[in-house]
Amino acid sequence: MALAGPPGGAGWTWRPVARDALLARAFHSCTELRGRFYLVGGLPAGGATEPSGDTVVFDPAAGQAVQMGARGSPRRSHHDAVPVGGRWLCVVGGWDGARRLATVAALDTERGVWEAWSAAPGSRPPAGLSGHTCTRISDRELRVAGREGGTRTQRRYGSIYTLRLDPGARTYCYKEEGCHTASRSGHCAALLRTPGPHPAHQLLLFGGCNSPEPEVAGHWSPGKIKEEPPAAPHLMERLARLVSTGQGSQQGPRGLRHHSCSVVGPFAVLFGGETLTRARDTICNDLYIYDTRKSPSTWFHFPCADHGLKRVGHRTCLWNDQLYLVGGFGEDGRTPSPQVCILDLFI
């Protein structure tokens, strides 16, 4: 297994820990809820236009995947999903094989049933969403960012929506924010603390367009967002040691899309994706770490020589102080990976 990273003993790799054909897909969602990973939809192969309509539950402790028998599982790809209230998995927007949607479907994990939640009066939904991001701000508030529109009409800029949820009433309500972003699709979003003695929070968008600059899609003053204890203290420590071996830069990856992103304390960890900057060999296997501990924030780039680790349309998930890599197409951009891997850091 090829190690990647700077000379001098530091490096990283994705170590396979499970393999199951049920997991082989790309442009799916993969969300951790109560120690299980819920995979919804996605594309079964490169060139496919009809998304899968299944839900697969992966137990990382046992290394086993099972298909959920719940009826009404949404047929989706290029969507996003967030956990709500430790009970619901809310799937927002995406492509259903015919059109881009802005609806919300929710899996009640306690009852094992899918529910189609309805738009509340006054909801102003986007025309349609795919390749967007949906970030949990609280159990009743999500922030949606992306380029809206149907297959024929798309705005030339990105829109930002607040999506309010009422799990008791099974309703949702969209409200468009006054600010716009660059036109982005296939980007990622990271809710990060700002450095300093009175930390606020900001939602940053990375990639999905030619610009290497992150863009702010929301700002919350100190105390507005409930502070959670670090989900992965040991991984945080190892990432800090890895970046201490690297050379920092103010410039991030240019023209990256359909990559993965997970927030680990003050770090946003980006992996893989597809680059818009070259015509051939477009699928990537680079690890990027965005370090917000000091202002201005710094990028660290850790390239990789192992072509077997190239991924696009994959997902990463945090659980039990480990970062997991699930699904995605490999180097050919067509063959879905059935593997689950863990990020190993060697410092």
C-alpha positions in Angstrom: 0.0 0.0 0.0 1.6 3.3 -1.1 2.1 5.9 1.6 1.7 9.6 0.6 3.1 12.8 2.0 6.3 14.7 2.5 9.7 12.9 3.0 11.0 12.3 6.5 8.6 9.7 7.8 5.2 11.5 7.7 2.5 10.2 5.4 -1.0 9.0 5.1 -3.1 6.4 3.3 -6.7 5.0 3.2 -6.6 1.6 4.8 -9.5 -0.8 3.6 -11.5 -2.1 6.6 -14.6 -3.5 4.8 -15.9 -4.4 1.4 -19.5 -5.0 0.3 -21.1 -4.7 -3.2 -24.0 -3.0 -1.5 -21.7 0.0 -0.9 -20.6 0.4 -4.5 -22.0 3.7 -5.7 -21.1 7.3 -6.2 -22.9 10.7 -5.8 -24.7 9.2 -2.9 -25.1 10.6 0.6 -23.4 8.9 3.6 -24.4 10.2 7.0 -23.5 9.0 10.5 -26.4 8.7 12.9 -26.2 6.8 16.2 -23.1 4.9 15.2 -24.4 3.7 11.9 -23.7 5.1 8.4 -26.8 5.6 6.3 -26.1 5.5 2.5 -28.9 6.8 0.4 -29.2 6.6 -3.4 -26.4 7.5 -5.8 -25.4 6.2 -9.2 -24.5 2.5 -9.7 -22.0 3.1 -12.5 -20.4 5.9 -14.6 -22.7 7.0 -17.4 -25.8 6.0 -15.4 -28.6 8.6 -15.3 -31.1 6.7 -13.2 -30.2 7.0 -9.5 -30.5 4.1 -7.1 -33.6 4.1 -4.8 -32.2 2.1 -1.9 -30.9 2.8 1.6 -28.0 0.8 3.0 -27.0 0.9 6.6 -23.3 0.2 7.4 -22.3 -0.7 10.9 -18.6 0.4 11.3 -18.1 -1.5 14.5 -19.1 -4.8 12.9 -17.9 -3.9 9.4 -21.2 -5.1 7.9 -23.7 -3.5 5.5 -27.4 -4.3 5.2 -30.1 -3.1 2.8 -33.0 -1.4 4.6 -36.4 -2.7 3.7 -38.1 0.6 4.4 -40.6 1.5 1.7 -40.5 4.9 0.1 -36.7 5.3 0.0 -36.1 8.3 -2.3 -34.5 7.7 -5.7 -31.7 10.4 -5.6 -28.2 11.3 -6.6 -26.2 14.5 -6.2 -28.3 15.3 -3.1 -27.3 15.9 0.5 -28.4 14.5 3.8 -28.2 15.6 7.5 -29.0 14.0 10.8 -31.7 15.8 12.8 -32.6 15.3 16.5 -30.6 12.1 16.8 -33.5 10.4 15.0 -34.2 11.6 11.5 -32.1 11.5 8.4 -33.2 14.4 6.2 -32.5 14.1 2.5 -32.6 17.4 0.7 -32.9 18.0 -3.0 -31.0 16.1 -5.7 -31.6 14.4 -9.1 -34.4 11.8 -9.3 -33.6 10.6 -12.9 -35.9 13.2 -14.5 -35.5 16.5 -12.7 -33.8 18.4 -9.9 -35.8 18.6 -6.7 -35.9 20.8 -3.6 -38.1 18.5 -1.5 -37.2 17.0 1.9 -37.6 13.2 2.6 -36.9 12.0 6.1 -36.0 8.5 7.4 -37.3 8.0 10.9 -34.6 5.7 12.1 -36.5 4.8 15.3 -39.5 3.4 13.3 -37.5 2.4 10.2 -39.9 4.3 7.8 -39.4 7.0 5.2 -41.7 10.1 5.4 -42.2 12.7 2.7 -42.3 15.9 4.7 -44.4 18.8 3.3 -43.6 22.4 2.6 -45.0 24.8 5.2 -47.1 27.8 4.1 -44.8 30.6 3.0 -42.0 28.3 2.0 -40.0 29.7 -1.0 -38.1 26.7 -2.3 -35.4 26.8 -5.0 -36.4 25.8 -8.5 -34.3 22.6 -8.1 -31.0 21.5 -6.5 -28.3 19.1 -7.4 -24.6 19.1 -6.5 -25.5 21.5 -3.6 -24.6 21.3 0.1 -26.8 21.2 3.1 -25.3 21.9 6.5 -26.9 21.4 9.9 -26.8 24.6 12.0 -29.2 23.2 14.6 -31.9 20.6 14.8 -34.3 23.1 13.3 -32.1 25.0 10.9 -30.1 23.9 7.9 -28.2 26.1 5.4 -28.4 25.1 1.8 -25.9 26.5 -0.8 -25.7 25.9 -4.5 -26.7 26.8 -8.0 -30.4 26.3 -8.4 -32.4 25.7 -11.5 -34.0 23.0 -13.7 -32.1 21.1 -16.5 -32.6 24.0 -19.0 -32.4 27.1 -16.8 -29.7 27.7 -14.2 -28.8 30.9 -12.6 -25.3 32.3 -13.2 -24.7 32.7 -9.4 -25.1 30.5 -6.4 -28.0 30.9 -4.0 -28.1 30.5 -0.2 -31.2 29.3 1.6 -32.1 28.8 5.2 -34.2 25.6 5.5 -36.2 25.5 8.7 -37.5 22.1 9.9 -40.3 21.2 12.2 -39.9 17.4 12.9 -43.1 17.3 15.0 -45.3 18.7 12.2 -43.2 16.9 9.5 -42.8 20.2 7.6 -40.0 22.3 6.1 -39.7 26.0 5.0 -37.2 27.5 2.7 -36.2 31.2 2.9 -33.7 32.7 0.4 -30.9 34.7 2.0 -30.1 38.1 0.6 -26.5 37.3 -0.4 -25.3 35.2 -3.4 -22.2 33.2 -4.0 -20.2 32.3 -7.1 -21.9 29.8 -9.3 -20.8 26.5 -7.7 -21.8 22.8 -8.2 -20.1 19.8 -6.7 -18.6 22.0 -4.0 -18.3 21.2 -0.3 -19.2 23.1 2.8 -17.6 23.3 6.2 -18.9 25.0 9.4 -15.8 26.2 11.2 -15.0 28.3 14.2 -13.2 31.6 13.6 -9.9 31.9 15.5 -9.6 34.3 18.5 -10.7 34.5 22.1 -14.5 34.9 21.2 -15.0 32.3 18.5 -17.8 32.9 16.1 -18.7 30.4 13.3 -18.7 30.7 9.6 -19.9 28.4 6.8 -17.2 28.1 4.1 -17.7 26.7 0.6 -14.8 25.1 -1.2 -14.5 24.2 -4.9 -17.3 23.5 -7.4 -15.9 26.3 -9.7 -12.6 27.5 -11.0 -11.8 29.7 -8.1 -9.4 28.4 -5.4 -10.8 30.8 -2.8 -13.2 29.6 -0.1 -16.4 31.7 0.1 -18.4 32.6 3.2 -22.1 31.3 3.0 -23.0 32.3 6.5 -21.7 33.8 9.7 -22.9 33.3 13.3 -21.8 35.5 16.2 -20.3 33.9 19.4 -22.8 31.8 21.3 -25.3 31.4 18.4 -24.2 27.9 17.5 -24.1 25.3 20.3 -20.6 24.1 21.0 -20.1 20.4 20.7 -17.2 18.6 22.4 -14.6 17.5 19.8 -15.8 14.4 18.0 -12.4 13.2 17.2 -9.7 14.5 19.6 -7.0 11.9 18.7 -7.5 12.4 15.0 -7.4 16.2 15.5 -4.1 15.8 17.3 -2.7 13.6 14.5 -3.8 16.1 11.8 -2.0 18.9 13.8 1.1 16.8 13.7 0.8 16.0 10.0 0.4 19.7 9.0 3.4 20.5 11.2 5.5 18.5 8.7 4.0 20.3 5.7 4.5 23.5 3.9 1.5 25.8 4.3 0.0 28.0 1.5 -2.6 30.7 1.3 -4.0 29.2 -1.9 -6.2 26.1 -2.0 -7.0 23.7 -4.8 -8.2 25.3 -8.0 -11.2 23.9 -9.9 -11.9 20.9 -7.7 -15.4 19.4 -7.5 -17.2 16.3 -6.3 -14.6 15.9 -3.6 -15.3 15.0 0.0 -15.0 17.2 3.1 -15.2 16.5 6.8 -14.7 18.9 9.7 -12.3 17.7 12.4 -12.1 20.4 15.0 -10.3 23.4 13.5 -9.5 21.4 10.3 -11.4 20.9 7.1 -10.2 17.7 5.5 -10.8 17.5 1.7 -10.0 14.5 -0.4 -10.1 13.4 -4.0 -12.6 14.8 -6.5 -12.3 15.8 -10.1 -10.2 18.7 -11.3 -11.4 21.2 -13.9 -7.9 22.4 -14.6 -6.8 19.6 -17.0 -8.4 17.6 -19.9 -7.0 14.2 -19.0 -6.4 12.2 -15.8 -9.0 14.4 -14.0 -9.8 12.1 -11.0 -7.7 13.1 -8.0 -6.2 11.4 -4.9 -4.9 14.4 -3.1 -5.4 15.2 0.6 -5.9 18.9 1.5 -6.1 20.2 5.0 -7.5 23.7 5.7 -6.2 24.8 9.1 -8.2 27.6 10.8 -6.2 27.7 14.1 -4.6 31.0 13.2 -5.6 33.9 11.0 -5.3 33.9 8.0 -6.2 30.2 7.6 -3.6 28.0 5.8 -3.9 25.2 3.3 -1.7 22.1 3.4 -1.5 19.8 0.4 -0.4 16.1 0.7 -0.3 14.5 -2.7 -0.4 10.7 -3.3 1.2 8.3 -5.8 -1.3 5.5 -5.4 -3.7 5.6 -8.4 -5.9 3.0 -6.6 -6.9 5.8 -4.2 -8.3 8.1 -6.9 -12.0 8.9 -6.1 -14.8 11.1 -7.3 -18.4 11.3 -6.0 -17.4 9.6 -2.7 -18.1 10.6 0.9 -16.2 10.8 4.2 -17.7 10.2 7.6 -16.4 10.7 11.1 -17.0 8.0 13.7 -15.2 6.8 16.8 -12.2 9.1 16.3 -11.6 7.8 12.7 -12.3 9.3 9.3 -14.0 6.8 6.9 -14.1 6.9 3.1 -17.2 5.3 1.5 -17.9 4.7 -2.2 -17.2 6.9 -5.2 -15.9 6.1 -8.7 -12.3 5.2 -9.1 -9.6 6.3 -11.5 -11.7 5.6 -14.7 -14.6 7.7 -13.4 -17.0 4.8 -14.0 -16.3 1.9 -11.6 -17.8 2.3 -8.1 -15.7 1.3 -5.1 -17.3 -1.3 -2.8 -14.6 -0.5 -0.1 -14.8 1.3 3.2 -11.4 2.7 4.2 -10.0 4.5 7.3 -7.6 7.4 7.1 -4.3 6.3 8.5 -1.7 9.0 9.4 1.9 8.1 9.9 3.9 10.8 11.8 
